[in-house]
Amino acid sequence: MAKQDDIFKNVISHAKEYGFIFPSSEIYDGLSAVYDYAQNGVELKKNIREYWWKSMVQMHENIVGIDSSIFMHPTIWKASGHVDAFNDPLIDNKDSKKRYRADVLIEDYCEKIYQKAQKEIEKASKRFGDSFNEQEFITTNPRVVEYLSRKKAILERMARGLDTGDLADVKALIEELEIADPETGSRNWTEVRQFNLMFGTKLGASADTAMDLYLRPETAQGIFVNFLNVQKTGRMKIPFGIAQTGKAFRNEIVARQFIFRMREFEQMEMQYFVKPGEEMKWYEYWKETRQKWHLSLGMGAENYRFHDHEKLAHYANAATDIEFNFPFGFKELEGIHSRTDFDLKAHEQHSGKKLQFFDNETNSSYVPYVVETSVGLDRMFLAIFSKSLQEEILEDGSTRTVLRLPSVLAPTKAAVLPLIKRDGLPELAHEIIEELKWDFNVAYDEKDAVGRRYRRQDALGTPFCITVDHQTLEDKTVTIRHRDSMEQDRVNIADLKNIINDEVSIRNWLRRM
């Protein structure tokens, strides 16, 4: 745990030092769980969003995008269930005065059980080698069976308690498992209570006439209330999808772990409308498709896993998370849900308007079912940033800090460096920038020795450094250095655009899916 904490502290420190993320309102001592994306962070975030949008919208003929309002009619949140059911079960430790989500405490306990099972599996795999049958071992080894059965039983009991509102049993479970405050080890807990997570505000010119509103806690409802508008104006046929990225707001009482859980965050969601009875087919399709998207970024298949929900939301008949191995362990990165027809029917009931699809083939109307994919943009940022930040020991024994961002997402694609600040080299470097900046985000850097400039660009995640020297004046060639391998090639200035594009184009990366 200490090593994980050190890694995470390095991530947070590096993000600030190199202009990716700043604490919001820092000169006024900041706001808890609110952050600003700095000059490099905003570029990385934009590139992640574009990579998602390109794959989800542009590459699918039957998926379109919208941008709905943050402010929406308050009845929308009554219909969606957020007014009555959008709660977190929280518990306080009487000694430390710290507050925790009760379900997260239990899930973290179960994760430790799961890791014990994984260690048994890994030991057996090493022992038996190529002849190892993992599935058979999982179902027959007594110790592994006991670990996994215990984990399942604990999560099922927690789910029953939360579903039925039996919060006393949730507390009893925490006490029976002897779960302690992660920071102090105290087991002196309060009762479990539910807290609604929506931020309230008002709309109107005066306090007397103002309407009570909520800041949206998710972007999905803006898609549902526009379902018929999009379907008719776009002449969409089932199945089809509507995608959206945008800010959402949740009054997270327990907001920790940097940008993993914030009060103001950004979602990338797609709601896929399907024929009733076909939702599970499309649920499996989107599970596979979204997994391929994540793997296309080259972050390592071992860092992802599916986690099926024991406790389903009130709108779902199936749900799974794609979890990522963050510095603090496997946590949810993306949710994939079969939402049934709950949302559209609820909005029909509360608005009095029909939200149905007319099928010309059967000459009948029906309320579509929905399969949702929802990934947190900030969590995606943290997953990529934390996994990319590495310390390397070089052949000469020195170390370098390198941010091995997928080059397609890197904030700056290339830095152009004049070897010295005279003899016309800076002017020629600027000429190269003037040509490249039409296609890529490029930077100019002339301060310090060229080796130190390489290290600075490594820490920023820049895939290429282009050095302009005296030979460039003679033959129009430059040295191009590759971030990951540190190899250097002599190439023509005229070839730079194609060399960079081959490495950073979304087209080439998405073709890995």
N, C-alpha and C positions, 0 to 999 in steps of 0.2 A: 504493500500500500504506500509506503514511504517513497519508493521509486516512482510509482504512478503520480503521486503528489508533486514530486520534483519535475517530472515531465510536463505536467499540466501548468505548473508555475512558469516554466520556460516558455510554454506556448503563449501564455498571457503576457509575459514580459516582452517576448519577441514581437507580438502583435502591436504593442504600443510603440516600442523602440523604432520599428521600421515603418510606422505610418499605416497600419492596417485598421486598428480599432483603438479608440480612446474612451475612457469613462465619460459619460455625458455630464455636462455642467461641472467639469472637474475643478475649475477655479472657485466654485461655490461648494466644494467638498462632495460633489456628485449626487446622483440619485441611484438608489439601490436597484440593480437588475435593469438598468437602462444604459445603452452604449451608443456611441457615434462611430460610424464607419469613416475612416480617414482616407487620405488621398489614394493609397494603394488598396485599401480594403473595399472602397466603393467600386473600383475597377474589377477586382476579383469577384465581388458580389454580382455585379452586372454581367460578367462573363458566365457565371454559373446559371443565372436566370436565363440568359440567351441560349445556353446549351440545352437547358430544359425546354424552353419554348420552341426551339428549332425541332427537337426530336418529337415533342408532343403535338404541336400544332402544324408546323410547316410540312412535316414528313407524313402527316395523316390527312388524307383528303376529306375525311368525315369528322374532323375535330376543328373547331373554331374557337377564337378567344373573345373574351369581353373584359371590361374593367368597370365593375359595379361600385357604387358609392360606399364609403365607410359608414355614413349615416343612413339608416333605413327605418322604415315605419316600425314602431315598437311592437306591434302585433306579430311581426315576423318572428320575433324571439319568443313570443308566447307559443306560436304554432310549432316552432322548431324544437321546443322543449327546454330551451336554455333558461327561461325564467324560472321554471320549476325544478329542473334536474341538472343544471350545469354547475356541479359542486365538486369540491375536493374534500376527502375525509382527512382532517388534520388532527394531530395530537401534539400536546406540549409535554416537555420534560420539566417537572417541577423544580429540579435542582439546577439544571443548566439554563432554564428559561428559553431553551431553543424550541422552535416549532418545526414539525416534520409532517410530510404526507404519510398517513398510516399505511396506505397501499404500497408506497415506495419502500418503506422500511421492510415490509413483508417480502416484496419482490426481490430486494437486495439480499435478504436472508436466503431466499430460494436460489438465487444466482450462485451463492457460495456452495449450496448443495449440488447444483448442476456442475460447477467447476470440479468438485470432488469426483463426480462420475466421469467427467472428461479426462481427468488425470488417470483414472483406472483404464479408460479406453486407450489413451496414448501409451501407457506402459505396456498394455497387451499388444498394441500395434507394433511397437519396437521389438517385443519378444518373439512374435510369430512372423513378422516380416510380410512377404508377399502372400503368404497363405492365410493372412488374417481376414476373417469375415466379420466386419464391424457390426452389421445388423444382427447377426446371430449372437455375438458377444453381448450386445446391449440387452437382448431379450432373455439370455440364459445365465449371465453372470450374476450371482446372488447379490453381491455388493452394489453393482450398477443398478440392478432392478430395484433394490431397496431405496437407493438414492432418488431415482427418478419417480418412483411411486410416492415417496414422501413429498417430494416437490409438488407433484400433481395434486395430492390430497390437500396440502396447505393452500395452494392457489384456488382450488375449488371451494374450500371452506371460506376463504376471503371473499370470493365472488358471490357466494350465497349471502354472506352478511351484508355486502354492499348493495346487492340487488333488492334484498328484503328490508333494508334499512336497519338491520340488527347491528348497530354500531357497537353495542356492548360486547357482542361476540368477536368483533374485529379486535377490540382492545384485549379481550380474554386470550385471543390467539397470540397477540404480541407478547402477552405476559407468559403464556405457556411455552412459547419458543425462547423465552428469556432474551428477547431482543433489547439491546441496550442503546442508549444515546451514542451515536457514532463518535462524538467528540469527547465525551466525558466518561462513558461507561455506566452512567446512572440508568436504573430501570424504574425510576419513580415517575410514572406516566399519569397524565390527566385522562379524562374520558375522550373518546373520539367524537368530533363534531364536524358537521358539514358547513362549508363556506361557499357561497356563490361567487363566481369569478368575473362577472361582467362589471365593466366600468359604466357608471351612470353619468349622464350629462343632460342638458336642457337645450331646447330649440325654441327661440322666440325673442321678441324685442323687450318684453317685460316679464318680471317674475310671476305676475298674476296670470298671464296667458301662455306662458312657456309650456311646451310639450316635453314630457319626460322621454329621453332617448337613451340608447346604449351605444357605446363604441362597439363595433362588431367584434365578437370573439372568434369568428372564423369567416372565411371568404365564401364558403360553399352556398350559403343561403342566397347570396346575390345571384348565383347561377340558377338556383331553383325558381326564384320568382321571375326570372327572365327566360325560363325554359320555352314558353310558347312564343314569345317575341322572336327569339333566335330561330326556333324551328320554322316558323312561318316565313320570316324575312329571308332566311338562308335556304329555304325549301329543303330542309334537312330530312333525311329518312332514317328511321331506326335500323341499325344502331348508329348513334352519333354522340359526339362528346363536346362539352364546353369547358374550356380551360381558362384559368385566371391566376394571376399573381397579384399580391397586394398585402398591405398591412392589416394585422389583426391585433387585438388588445385583450389581455387577460390580467386580472388583478391577482397575480400569483402571490399567495401569502408566503410560500416557501420558494424563493427564486434564488438559485445558486448555480454554481458550475459555469460561470462566465456567460457566454451567449447561448448556452444550451437551453436555458429556461429564462425567458425575459418577459417583461410586462408589455412591451411593444415589439412585435416581431413580424416577419414576412413569410407568407405561405405560397406554395406553388401547387395548385389543386386542379384536378380534372374530374368532372362528373360525366360518366358515360351512361347514356340512356339506352336501355335494352328492352327486348320483349320479355314480359313475365314468363318465367320458366327457363329462361336462358341465362339468368344472372350468374349461375355458378360456372358456366362455361367461360363467360367473360371475366369473372373473378380470377380464374386460373390463368387466363390469357394475360391479364394485366399484372399478375404476380410475376410471371415469367418475363414479360416485357420490361417491367420496371427493374427487375434484377439485372437484366442484360444492360440496361442504361447505366446503372451504377458500376457494373464491372467494366464497361467501356472506358472508364476513366483510369483504369490500371491501378487501383488502390489495393488490390489483392483480395481474391475470393475468400480467404480465411478471415477477413475482417468483417464479413457480412453473415447474417443468419436470419432465418424467418422465426418469428415467435407468434404462434396462434393465440388468440385471446381466449382466456377462460371465462372472463366476464365480458359479455357483449353489451354494447351501447343499446339504448332503447330503440334505435332505428335499424339495427343491423341483424342479419341472419348468418353472417360470416365475417371474420375480421382477422387480419394478421399484420404484424409489423415487420418491416425490414430493419433489423437492428445493426448498428455499427459498433466496432470496437474502439470506443473513445479512450482517451487516457485514463478515464475513471471507470472503464468497463463497458460491456455491451449495453447500449441504450437505444431507444426508438429513434430512427432517422426518418422513416416514411411509413405511413399507414395506408393499407389497402382494405377497403370495406365494401361489402355488399349491403347497401343501405335499403334494400327492398323498395317499396313505393311509399314509404313513410312520409318523406318530405313533401312530395307533390300532393299527396292526399291531405296532409295536414294544412297546407296552404290553400287547397281547394276549400276545405271546411271553414277556415278562418276568414278567407277573403270572399267566399261566395262565387268565385270564378272557376270555370273549368280549366284544368291543366292536363289535357289529354292529347294523345296522338291519334289522328285518324289514319287508319291503315286502308289504303285503296284496294289492296289485294283481297282483304277479307270484308271490306265495306263496313268496318266497325271501329269503334274508338276504345282506347284503353289508357290507363295511367301507366307509364313505363316504370320499370325497375331501374335502379341506379347502382353502378359500380364506381367507387371513388378511389382515386389515388391522391394522396396528400403528403407532400414533403415540406419540411421546414427549411426555408432558404438559409436561415441563420445556422441551423444545425448542420446543413450541408456544408456551409462555409467552415464551421468548426471541424467537421470530420475531415475535410480535405486539408485544411491548414495544419491541424495537429498531426496527421499522418505524414504530411510532406516535410515537416520540420525535423531535420536530422543533423547529428554531429558525426563527422567522418574523421577517422585517423588516416592521414596520407602516408605515402611510402617513406617520406623523409621524417616521419614521426610527428609532424605538426597536425593540427586539427583545423577543420573548416566547418562553419555552420552553413548548411545549404537547405533552401526551401524547395524541395523537389515537386513543385506544383505541376499537375498535368499542364503541358505547355499550351494547350488550347484554352486554359483558364487563366494563365499567368497575366497579371495586370499590365506588365510591360513585356513586349515580345523580344525586343532587342535594345541594347545600349550601345551607342556609338562613342568610341573613346579615341581622341587624338593622343598619340604616344607622348608628345610634348606640346606645350602651349605656344608654339611659334612656328616659323618656317612655312606658314600657310596650311598647316595640318588642321587647326580648328575650323578654318573656313571650308576645307574639303569635307570634314566631318559633318558640318551643317548642311552642305549640299546633299550628302547621302541621306540625312534625316529628312530634308525637304522632299525627297523622292519617296522614301519609305512610309512617311506618316500618312499618306493617302490610304494605305492598306493596313497599317499596323500602328499600335501604340508604341512609340519608341522614345528613348531618352538619350540625353547628352550628358557626359560626365568627364570632366577634365581635371578634377581635384585629386591629389595624391599620386603615388606611384601606381603604375598600371596593375600590378599584382594586388594592391589593396583595393583598387576599383573592381577587379574581378571578384574579390571576396564580398564586397558590398553588394554587387549584383547577384551573387549566389544567395546571399541572405534575403534578398528581395524576391527571389524566385524567377529572375529573368533568364529565359532559355538560352539566349545568344548574347555574346559580347563581340562587337566588331571594332577592331583596332586599326586606325589609320596611321601609317608611318611614312617614312621618306620614300620607300619603294612604291607606295601608292601614288605618289606624285609622278613617278616614272612610267608605271605600267597599268595604273587603274585597278590594282588588286589590293585586297585587304586580308587581314587575318580574322577568321571567324572562330570563336571559341564556344564549345558546347558545354552548357552548365553541368550536366550529369556526369559526363565522362571526362571533362576538362581537356578533351582533345582539341587541337587547333588545325585548321585547314587554310590554305591560301586560295582565295577564290576571286573571281572577277566581280567588280561592283555591280555589273549588269546582271549577275546571277543571284544576287542577294534576295530579291523578292521571292523567287521560286524556292530557294533553299529554306527560307523562313516559312513560307506558306505550306510547304510539304509537311512541316512539323507541327504547325499550329492551327491548321484549318479544321473547322467543325466537321466538314465533309469527311475528312480522313479519319477523325476520331469516332464519329457515329457509325461509320462503316464497320467498326469492330463489333457492333451489336450482333 
